[in-house]
Amino acid sequence: MASSSSPQRTAVLAMLVTIGLWAYSWVVMKQVLRYSGPFDFSAIRYLLGALVLFAALLVAKQSLRPPPLLATVLIGLAQTTAFQGLEQWALVTGGAGRVALLAYTMPFWAVLLAWPLLAERPTARHWLGLALAALGLLCILEPWRGMGSWHSTTLALLGGAGWALGTVLSKRMFQRHTCSPLSLTAWQMLFGGIGLAIIALLLPQRPIEWNGAFVAGLAYCVVFASSIAWGLWLFVLQRLPTAVASLSSLGVPIVSVLLAWIILHEQPTLMEGVGIVCILLGLCSVSGVGIRRRGH
């Protein structure tokens, strides 16, 4: 009994570390905007991240041949170019905790996109989660107070939708083709990073200040938030039930809001707090967290 519980405890610890790494990355992403434009930073981050993942492929002695090209490019444009570019852009005027929370509306978009793309009809539990999320967004947006935060909010929500599209397309890729998750992640990140680099070249942005703070933020996002956290996440998925692993969908935005409050002094209002609770309850419903299965 002890031998089987020890690996599980290790996996839970890995999950907690992953949540912390990803949550803090939103604070770092906000801070680096003092020294760089959003698309320059995102492009450098993900092109370097792709190089790290290709090095991991070599170490793991896996093939460097790309998965089916068109599907991989589409995943990269959705999951890296759209998601990461829009979220980093949203952080220019939006708070780190708020943007992180809106980005993690991804599971709600995924439920809707999986219906036409994967023929996965939403269940009653999914519809309940979507209703709670809609109520939570209404509380966070507070449209009765004016339109002041709609720019960053719209960008963050569109970024979450891009992440969801990339997730659904990735699932369809695994259903139709045989490819390793590491290979798909490396190649889609490369194509997505190239997309971000093209946008960075086309759009005018502030020049990069290559100082210690910028390099440290970039290193954290490339090494810890992308590479190490990604490896830990695979470890978690292999050793914990899906419902338990799905707790990260709740943990990252919660910890992001708390860290933004502590470090960036972004204190949520009462209505934002109600909205956060509604969205987290919706995530619980969509992911199935808290539902016990007989025999487990």
Secondary structure, DSSP 4 states (H G I P E B T S, - for coil): -HHHHHHHHHHHHHHHHHHHHHHHHHHHHHHGGGTS-HHHHHHHHHHHHHHHHHHHHHHTT-----S-HHHHHHHHIIIIIIHHHHHHHHHHHS-HHHHHHHHTTHHHHHHHHHHHHH-----HHHHHHHHHHHHHHHHHH-GGG-STTHHHHHHHHHHHHHHHHHHHHHHHHHHHS---HHHHHHHHHHHHHHHHHHHHHHS--PPP--SHHHHHHHHIIIIIIIIIHHHHHHHHHHHS-HHHHTHHHHHHHHHHHHHHHHHS--PPPHHHHHHHHHHHHHHHHHHTTT---TT-
